[in-house]
Amino acid sequence: MTNFINGRWIEGAGESFYSNDPAHGDILWSGNAASSADVEAAFNAAHKAFEAWSRTPIEARIQIVEKYRDLALAAKTEMGLLIAKETGKVLWDATGEGGALSAKADISIASYHDRTGSISRETAFGEAQLQHRAHGVMAVLGPYNFPAHLPNGQILPALVAGNTVVFKPSEQCPAVGEALVSLYERAGFPPGVINMVQGGRETGAAILGNEHLNGVLFTGSASTGAYIHKLFGGRPEIILALEMGGNNPLIIWDTSDVEAAASIALQSAFITTGQRCTCTRRLILPEGPKGDRIIEALKSQRDRLVLGSWKDGDNASTGSVVSAGVANHIVKAANNLVDLGGRVISEAKRSEKGKAFIVPGIYDMTDIKVPDEEIFGPVLQIIRTDSWDNAVAIANDTRFGLAAGLVSDDAKLWDDFRIRIRAGVVNFNRPTTGAASFLPFGGPGASGNHNPGAYYSADFCAWPMASQVALKPETLAIKGMS
């Protein structure tokens, strides 16, 4: 049974599809997508369950979330292995994602209390009160790069706030989606509070067109996010939280430890095979010998990366991408950089290990006009320039604004960078992929719609209600009345 609707596992009435292990080709999951009728049933169940769930005391909702936390903690190793098998991640990387599921429960509870919840203050006439109310039925559309962690980080805040959820996992990772929902089921959420419908574009279209939809929590490409934003133009009653990646810059400037700087750049660009939305896509370096030394160190470290799969344990540096089709797209984009005039430092190419494996690539694109698009894979562009001011200008020369970083020995450059850079996640002497769980996550421009997630997810999961309460009725005089 592949879909979870109103507390029951059912087989979808849509087309059959499957997922496999991209590193080895083994089929992991097969089933039927949800039909439009299945999607309708999921929304009807969520809509019907909303009133009772939103009126359930927050302490009772939290109790269920805490039970989920304990179940997710116990299942982290098993979940990590499944994530590795279905996404192509190496085991140590996928295990980290599995472990993050339980941590998100406490973070979501703390975030709800810190950023929403209830406040009451005495006034001259009685009390001023602030409460927060849930929106209704939230659709969560999950990505394939973190198929458990990222939707979990939207589902839990929505449930804590009193919303109900219809969740569609990425069609690339249905097995992980199913395993995640099984944990919610075991935690004891009432029927209809959390529902899952499997499928691809047609299932997604049915979700976005449902009359009971109150909000869309989406993680994915800029083009799909822009489509969703346009679809709901003129409908402010639909909450949109869109996280759409970035064409992220990292500047290395005035640093004495070349190997350390190159190591930060390598991890920023190639961790999770470049399939993190905060991965560095553009590395900005000084012209001349300083830049040459960083490039040499970076190439040397890249050549020592070990491609492998979950079967290799901790011996592999990076894994495959999520599918052979995605690998085709990445290699094509890398070849396009050469067609534009880029100089190959290290070629992004297929590995003999399999069709979904890509050897990470590095390309010098200095003084070449490159389309401002995110290449969502292990492809790094280098741009060299002659001044710090130009380096910052190049970093900001993008319609995106998710992540940016600076590696330098000069703290004054960091002070200037932090003021001038246009990005929501900004790191100093750390990889661009680093993010703290108690901080917001997101950015301006084409990276989203200014609804940052992570700790700030509570903000878009509830609306504020402000009240003035008098202790007893009193007659109020209006000036000018006789």
N, C-alpha and C positions, 0 to 999 in steps of 0.2 A: 504494500500500500504506500503510495507516494505523496499524498496530500493530507493535510491535517485540518479538518474543518469541524468546528463546534465540538471539540473534544474527541473526535473520532478520526481514525486513519482510513482513508478511502483511496481507491484507484481513480486517477483522473480519467476524464472522458475525452481528452484531447489526443494529439499525436504522440506516438512513442518516441523516446529518445534515450540516450545513455551517456555516461561519462566513463572515462578510462584514466589509467595511470599514464600521464604523458611521458614519463621516463622509460616505461617498459611496455606500454601498450595494452596491459590487462584491463578488461572491463570491470569497473568497480560498482556500477549502479545502472539499473535500467528501469524504466517505468513510463507512465503516460503523463503528459502535461495536463494541467487543469484546463477544462473547456471554459467558455464564457459562462455557462450555467454553474460550473464549479466555483468560479470567481464570485459570481452573484451570491451563491450560498455562503461563501466565506464572509462576504461583507454583511449579509443579512444576519449571520451569527454574531459578528463583531458588533453590529449596530444594536442588536437585541441585548447583548451582554453589557453594553456600555453603562447604562444607568446604574445597574446594581454594582458594577465594579468601581465606578467613579465615586459612589456613595459608601463604598467599603472603607472603614477607618484606615488611615494611612498606616497605623501600626500593624493591622492585619495584612495589608498589601506588602509591607516590608518583611513580615514574617515569611511569606512565600518566597520573596526574592532571596532572603537569607538561606532558605532551604535549597533554592537553586544554586546559590554560591557554593554550598557544601558539596552538592552533587557534581558541579562543574570542576571543583578542585579534585575530587576523587577520580574524575574521568580525564584529567588533563593529558596523561600519557597516551591513553587510547585515542583521544581527540587529536592530539598532535600527530600521531601516526597516520590517521585518516586524512588530515590536512596535507601532510607531506605526500601521500599517495595521490591525492586528487589534484593538487596544484602543481606538483613537481618540485616543491621546496625541499631543501635538504632538511634532515631530521631535527637538527638543533634549532633551526629557524622556525619550523612548524611547531615544535614543542613549546617554544616561547609564546606563540599565538594561543596554543591550547591552555597555557597557564594564565593568560591574560583574561580569560572568560570569567573566572571566579572573582578576580580583583575588580572587575567592572561593577559588580554588584554593590560593594561597599562604596565605591566612588559615586555611583548613581544615587545611592541613598544620601550620602553626605552632600552631594550637589543639590539635590532636591531641597534639603533643609537650608542650605546656605543661600540659594539663589531664588527659591520660591517659598513654599510653606505658608505660614500664617504669622501675622504681626498684629498686636493690639497695643495702643497707647492711649493714656488718659488725655482728655481735652477738657476745656471749660464746661462743655455741655454733656460730656459723657465719655465716649470712646471713638477713636479713629481706627479702623480695622483694615487690614490687607489680607486677602485670601487669594488663592490661586485655584483655578478650575481647569480640568482637562478639556481638550478640544473635542474628542470623539474618536473616530476610527482613523488610525494612522497607517498608511502603507509604507512599508520598509522594503526598499529595493536594494539587494545586496550585491557587492562586487565579487570578482573572482580572486583578487590578489590577497585579501584577508577575508575569506568567505565566512568565518565564524566571528572573529573579533570585531570587525566593523559593523555588521548588522546588530550584533549583541550590544554594541555601544549605543545604538539608537533604540533598540527594542526595550532594554531595561529601563532607561529614563522615561520612556513613554508609558510603560506599565506602572512604574512607581508613581507617576503623576496621576494615574487613573484612566489613561486612554486604553483602548483596545487596539489590536494590531492585526493586519493582514501582511504577511511576510512572503516575498518572493525571493528565494536565493538566486544567485547567478546560475544560468543554465549550464555553465561550465563546472559547477560544484554542487550538484543536487544532493550527493551523499553527505557532505558536510552540513548542508542546510537541514537535512532530515535528522542527523545526529544532534544538532543544536536544539531543534524543536522537541526532540525526545527528552532532553533535559528539562525544558520548560514543562512538558507534560508531567514528568515525574515529580517536579516540585509542587504541583497541585494547583496551578492556575485554573480557575473555573472554566467550564466549556464556553467557547466563543471569545474568550479574552485574548488568546493568541491563536492565530490560524496561519497555515502555510499553504501556498499554491505554487506548484512547480511549473516551469515552462520558460519559453523565450519571449520573443517580441509580441506575439499575439496575446499571451497571458498578461504581459505588462500593459498592453493597450487596454485590455479589459479592466485592469485595476485602475488605470488613470481615468477611465470613463465612467466609473461607478458613481451612482447618485449619493451613496452614503460616505464617500471619501471626504475626510476633513483635513488631511495633511499628507504630504509626501516627503519622506526622509530618504534621500538618494545619495549613493556614492558611486561614481563612475566617470565616464569620459565627459569632456567639455561639450562635445556635440550633442550627446544625449541629454545632459543637464540643461543646455540651452533650449532644446526641443521641449522639455518639460516646462521650463520657465515660460516659453512662448505659449504653450498649450493652455496655461492657466492665467495668461494675461487678462487683466480686467476682472479677475476673480480673487479679490483680497481675502475672502473668507477661507481660502485654501492655504494652509500653512506649507511653505516650501523651505526645506533645509537641504541645500545642494552642495556637495563636496566634490569638486571636479578636477583635482590634480593641478599640475603646474609645469612650467618650463623653467625649472629652478636653477638659479645661479649660485656658484661658490667662487669667491675671490680668494686667491692666495697672494699675499702681498707683504713684503718685508718680514720674512721668516727665516731664521737661521737653521732650523732643523728640517732639512729637505725631506728626509725619509718619513718623519712624522706627518708633515704636510701632505705628502703623497699618499700615505696610509689613510688619512682622513678623506681625501678625495676619492680614493679607491672604494672605501666603504660607502661613501655618499652616493656613488654612481652605480655600484654593482651589487650591493646587498640585495637579497631576495631576487637575484637576476634582474635587477633594475626595475622590478615591478612593485615599487612603493611610490605613492603619489608625491612623497617628499624627496625622492632621489634627485641628486644633482644631474641636470641635463647639460648645463653649460659651465665650464671651468674657465675662469678669467685669470690670466697670468700676465706678469710684466714681460715686456720684450727683452731680448738680450740673454746673457749667460744665466741670470737668475731663473728665468722661465725655462731655459734649456735644461737646467739641472732637475727641476721639478718634473718635467716631461720624461726625462730619462729614468728617474726613480719610479714614476708612475707606470711606465711601460715595463720596467723590470718586475715590479710587484704584480702587475696584471699577468705577466707571463708565468708567475708562480701560482696563480689561482688554479684550484683543482675542481673540475666539473664532476658532479656525481649526483646520486639520488639518495632517497631515504635508506636504501640498503647499505650505503657506505658509512652510516653513522656520522661521527664527528670528523671523519677523514676528508670530507668534501667541503669546499669553500662555498660553492654556489650550485644551484640545481638547474633543472630545465625551466622553460616558460610553461604556461598552462596548457598549451596545445601546439600541434604542428602548424595549424592555421595561423595562430598568433605569431609563431616564429617566422613564418613566411612574410607577414606584414612588417616585422621588425627588420629583417634582412633587407627587404625592399626599401624601407626608409633609410637604412644605412647606405645602401648603394646609391640612393638619390643624393646623399651628401657628396659622394664622389662625383656624380654627374654635375653637381653645382660648382665643382672645382676644389672640393676639400682634399686635403693631403692625408693619406692613410698613415697613421702611426701604428695602430693595431687594428686589424680587420675584424669586423663583426661578421662572423660566418657560421655556417652549420658545423657542428662537431660530429665526429664519427660515432659518438655515443648514441645518437638518435636524432630523429627529425625535430624534436622539440628542444634540443640543446643548442645553445648559441654561445660561441666563444665571444666574450665581451670585446667591444670595439672602441677605439679612440681615434678621433678625426680632428685635424687642425682646420678650423673654419675662419681663421683670421681674415678680415676684410672681404668676407663673402656674405652676401645677403641670403639668409636662410629663413624659410617660412617659420613663423612663430607658432609651432605645433609641438605638442608633447610626444616624443618617441617613448612609448611605455615599455622599455626594455633596456638591456645592457649596452647602451650606446651613449658615449660621452663626446661632446663637442668642446674643443679648446679654442678660446679666443684670446689673442695677445694684444696688449695695448701699452701705450707709452706713459700713462699718468694715472694716478689714483682717481682723479675726478672722472676720467674717461672710463675707468673700470666700474665705478658706481653707475655711470650713465648706461653702460652696456648691460649691467645687471638689471637695471630698471626698464630696459628696452624690451618689454614683453607685455602682452595683454593679461597674463596670469599674475598671481601674487600669493602663491601658497607658502613656499619656503625659500630661504636664502641663508647663506653662511659666509663667514669671514675666517680665514686662518692667518694669523699675524702675531708677531711679538710686540706690536705697538698697540697698547690699550687705547691711545687717543684715536687711532683709526677706527676702532670698534665703536667708540662714542659717536664719531661722525657717521659711520655706517648705519648704526641703529636709528639715527635721526632721519637719514636720507633714503633708506631702502624702503621699497613698497612691497611688503610681504607680511604674512600673519605669523609665521613660525621662523624666527631669526636666531641663528646660533653662532657662537664665537668659539673657535678652536675645538669644535665638535662637528660631527657629521650633520648634514642637513636633515638626515632621517631621524634624529633624536627629538622626542617630544615628551613632556612631563604630563602625567595623568591628571594632575590637579590644575592644569592650565587649559585654556581654550585651544581648539585645533581648527584651523581654517584660514582663509585669506581673501583679499579683495579681488576685483577684476573677474576674469573668466575662471578663477579658481572656486568661485561660489557666489552666494547671494547674501553675504555678510551675516550668516547664521552659523557661527563657529560651533563645532561639536566638542567632544571630550567632556571636560567638566562643565562646560556651558550648555550642554545638550538640554538641561532642564529648562533653559530659557524658551525653547521653541516647543516644549511639551505641555505647557500650561499657560493660560492667560490670566492677568491680574484683575482682581475685583476690589475696588476701593470703596469703603463704606464709612459713613458718619452715623454714629448711633447715640441718640439722646436717651438719658435714663428714664424720662417721662415726657409726654407731649406738652408743649407750651405754646402759647400764642405769640406769634412773631409780628411785630409792627413793620409795615412798609412805609417808607417816607412818602409824604404827599397824600396819604389817605386821610380823609376827614373823620 
